[in-house]
Each structure stands twice: as structure tokens, then as C-alpha cells.
């Protein structure tokens, strides 16, 4: 096997990992902060890209199109939140309903075409795969790192505010929050909106990076997001205690995930088996804490004094 082929592919894996890392931060907010299983991601991961690309193709300013994509993502979170809080539907089913609806809505946004292309030579884009080996500021790794740093900074500030603390408290102990007079329905809706707005941002960047948006580009996104969250917890859980560092660890987890995928593809795995591999990676990292606990229970630390 040619090691040069792997090294040549790594910049692309890192760039993709960082873009998906932004999406994984959105998953982290619902999965770890709110303690909700939100499957809207598989739909909103295409919505942001579809809205942004179609607006740019119709002559809109890049940054205005990106803002509209984020707002569209937040609306998908609002829909899931209303299903859950106003209609009493369990969170996981609410996400599935929204995800199912978004398939048709995304097709409608894209003029009922399965995909829409956008060329970096004709349109101004945030990031592009063509520049992944450039040693300048056009490199998508550099641009994504800047956006990631700004996002983490904003989230760190927000979750330190009264509203942000209420949102975190809702995930930690919902009953206690209600006893303190916090409207947990509103905090859940807000959390879902923020999460899916971040996912839509990642979606728009991914569409720019690969040069097209596809109605199925979000399929399996929740698995990648969970993989990044679990990998970050297993590797950095005891090292990073600060909230901002935890968010950074999630992004690093996504990068590590894509590097592992790239290495496995380099070893000759059939690309049709990628979904199976993704599921296995998540399963293994989910199982590691359980295996550690079992090992510790069977092999207690032998040391210290015992009473006679």
C-alpha cells in the first residue's frame, strides 16, 4: 500500500472532519446539554445546504444566504420542539417526524431535483475542496478553524448567561427547573433551535466544500455526530472540564472519526460498507466506558490499609 496516497488524502479528511465537527457541536447540545435524542439532524443537515446553495444560485449575497440557511435550520428545530412540547410527542419521534417532512421540503427548496451543483469559479463560496492543499487563507481547514473558534466563543458566552444556564439546567434536572419557575418547554425549544441552526451552518459549509447539495447528504448524520461526541468523551473526558474545551473536543472527535474512515478506506474497505463501519465505530466507543467499569469492578485496586 502506498503511504503517499493516504498522506495526500489526509488534508481532505481533516477539512471534512472540521466541517462535520460543527454539526457535531449541534448534536452535543441536544444529546449532552439538553439530554434529548434529536433525530432532526438527518433532515436539517440537508436543509441548510439546500437553502444556502439555492439562494446563491439565484443571485443572493453569500453571507445573507448563509444567515438564511441558519434561520431555516432553526425553524426545523422549532418544528421538532413544537411536536414535542405542544403535542406531547416523545422527542425521538418528534425528530423522526420532522426529518421525514424535511425530505419533501428539501426537494421543494431544490426545485424538486435530487441535487444542485454550485461552482466555485462562478460563485463566491465560503470553502472549497479545490483549495484544500493551498498554503494560504483560502484553505478550507484555516477558514473552518476560524468559524469553529468563533462558534465556540459565542456558545461559551451564551451558556454562561441566565438563559443559557436555564437551558443547561433543564437537561441536568428538568423537575427541579420547573420547581424553580423555569419554563422547560421554552428552553427545550430554544435548545433544539440552536442545535439545528448550527447543523444548518455545517450543512451550508459542506455543500460549498463539495460543490453541490444533495437531498440525501444528511442521511446518517446523527451517527457521525454521536461518534464525534462519544470519541471526544472517551479520549478527552477527563482532560477537558471547561465547557469551551468540551466543544472543541467534539470537533476534534469528528476529525479523528474522518481520519479513521480515511485509513480504513486506504486499507481497501469497500465504500458501500461505510455505514456499517460508522455504526461499528459508534458501538465500540459507546462500549468502552462500560468495559472499563466492568474491568474495574472485577479488578479492584489493591492497595491502601484495611481494618483488622
Residue pairs with C-beta under 8 A, 6 or more apart in sequence:
1 266
1 267
1 268
5 266
6 262
6 263
6 266
9 262
9 266
10 259
10 262
11 132
11 133
11 141
12 129
12 132
12 262
13 255
13 258
13 259
13 261
13 262
14 141
14 255
14 258
14 259
15 127
15 129
15 132
15 140
15 141
15 144
15 209
16 206
16 209
16 258
17 251
17 254
17 255
17 256
17 257
17 258
17 259
18 140
18 141
18 144
18 145
18 148
18 251
18 254
18 255
19 127
19 140
19 144
19 202
19 205
19 206
19 209
20 202
20 206
20 224
20 225
20 228
20 254
20 257
20 258
21 148
21 228
21 250
21 251
21 252
21 253
21 254
21 255
22 144
22 147
22 148
22 151
22 198
22 201
22 202
22 205
22 251
23 41
23 45
23 198
23 199
23 202
23 203
23 206
23 221
23 224
23 225
23 254
24 224
24 225
24 228
24 229
24 250
24 251
24 253
24 254
25 151
25 152
25 155
25 198
25 247
25 250
25 251
26 41
26 194
26 195
26 196
26 197
26 198
26 199
26 202
26 225
27 38
27 41
27 195
27 199
27 222
27 225
27 226
27 228
27 229
28 225
28 229
28 246
28 247
28 250
29 155
29 191
29 194
29 195
29 198
30 36
30 37
30 38
30 191
30 192
30 195
31 37
31 38
31 225
31 226
31 229
32 171
32 229
33 159
33 167
33 168
33 171
33 191
34 167
34 170
34 171
34 187
34 188
34 191
34 192
34 195
35 171
35 172
36 84
36 91
36 171
36 188
36 191
36 192
37 91
37 92
37 95
38 77
38 80
38 91
38 92
38 95
38 192
38 195
38 196
39 92
39 95
39 96
39 99
39 222
40 76
40 77
40 79
40 80
40 94
40 95
40 98
40 99
40 102
40 192
40 196
40 199
41 95
41 99
41 195
41 196
41 199
41 218
41 221
41 222
41 225
42 99
42 218
42 219
42 220
42 221
42 222
43 76
43 98
43 99
43 100
43 101
43 102
43 103
43 106
43 218
44 73
44 76
44 77
44 98
44 102
44 196
44 199
44 200
44 203
44 218
45 199
45 200
45 202
45 203
45 206
45 217
45 218
45 221
46 102
46 106
46 203
46 213
46 214
46 215
46 216
46 217
46 218
47 69
47 72
47 73
47 76
47 102
47 105
47 106
47 109
47 200
47 203
47 218
48 69
48 70
48 72
48 73
48 199
48 200
48 201
48 202
48 203
48 204
48 207
49 69
49 203
49 204
49 206
49 207
49 213
49 217
50 106
50 109
50 110
50 116
50 203
50 207
50 213
50 215
51 65
51 68
51 69
51 72
51 109
51 200
51 204
52 65
52 66
52 68
52 69
52 203
52 204
52 207
52 208
52 213
53 110
53 116
53 118
53 204
53 207
53 208
53 212
53 213
54 109
54 110
54 111
54 116
55 64
55 65
55 68
55 69
56 62
56 65
56 118
56 123
56 124
56 125
57 116
57 118
57 123
60 68
62 123
62 124
62 125
62 126
65 204
66 126
66 201
66 204
69 200
69 201
69 203
69 204
70 197
70 198
70 200
70 201
70 204
71 197
72 200
73 196
73 197
73 198
73 199
73 200
73 201
73 203
74 193
74 194
74 196
74 197
74 200
75 193
76 98
76 102
76 196
76 200
77 189
77 192
77 193
77 194
77 195
77 196
77 197
78 189
78 192
78 193
79 98
79 101
80 91
80 94
80 95
80 97
80 98
80 192
80 196
81 94
81 188
81 189
81 190
81 192
81 193
82 189
83 89
83 93
83 94
83 97
83 98
84 90
84 91
84 94
84 188
84 192
85 185
85 188
85 189
86 185
87 94
89 97
103 215
106 215
107 113
107 114
107 215
110 116
110 213
110 215
114 214
114 215
114 216
115 212
115 213
115 214
115 215
116 212
116 213
117 211
117 212
118 125
118 207
118 208
118 211
118 212
118 213
119 211
120 128
120 130
120 208
120 211
125 208
126 143
126 147
126 204
126 205
126 208
127 140
127 143
127 144
127 205
127 208
127 209
128 138
128 140
128 208
128 209
128 211
129 140
129 209
129 210
129 211
131 138
131 139
131 140
132 139
132 140
132 141
133 139
136 142
137 143
140 209
144 205
147 201
147 205
148 248
148 251
151 198
151 201
152 244
152 247
152 248
152 251
153 244
155 244
155 247
156 243
156 244
156 247
158 164
158 194
159 165
159 167
159 168
159 243
163 187
163 190
166 177
166 182
166 187
167 187
167 190
167 191
169 176
169 177
169 180
169 182
170 177
170 182
170 184
170 187
170 188
170 191
171 191
174 184
177 184
177 187
178 184
199 221
203 213
203 217
203 218
206 217
207 213
207 217
220 275
220 278
223 275
223 278
223 279
223 282
224 254
224 257
224 278
225 254
226 282
227 253
227 254
227 257
227 278
227 281
227 282
227 285
228 250
228 251
228 253
228 254
228 257
229 250
229 253
230 253
230 282
230 285
230 286
231 253
231 256
231 257
231 285
232 246
232 249
232 250
232 252
232 253
233 249
233 289
234 285
234 288
234 289
235 249
235 252
235 253
235 256
236 245
236 246
236 249
236 252
236 253
240 246
240 248
240 249
257 281
260 281
261 274
261 277
261 278
264 277
265 271
265 274
269 277
